[in-house]
């Protein structure tokens, strides 16, 4: 039986920044450098592999961390949309930003804002798979698509393999 108990990890803190990213694409490169730069500036950033304790349930901890963050950086990469975790995070971030007026800063890492907005290329493939996998909950997939469009309509940074 699942517990609703909040652990002592991420929810207990507030974060300056929550970074949403696809670990397989960027963790050992771009986002590691981003986290290091934030830390050097004294910015407290949520980092799942350092903040969530082993044994904690991921989803509620991620949702608590999002609600406790002031700014959101979303690093869109080629396989970002293929991750259901990323899509859930993004949907929650967009809802929270709309509710609270907090800041959302998109970074387009080796993808163009247009690819994300129009959901072409790898994003199209990811959504073909999501629609097949979640054919009984296409409403959720539609929310994911809308969240991507909302984020990609914002001015952000276009980082092409730099």
Secondary structure, DSSP 8 states (H G I E B T S, - for coil): -------SSGGGS-EEEEEEE-HHHHTTTHHHHHHHHHHHTT--EE-HHHHS-TTS-HHHHHHHHHHTEEEEEEEE-TTGGG-HHHHHHHHHHHHHHHHH--EEEEEEESS-HHHHHHT-THHHHHHHHHHHHTTT-HHHHHHHHHHHHHHHTS--EEE---
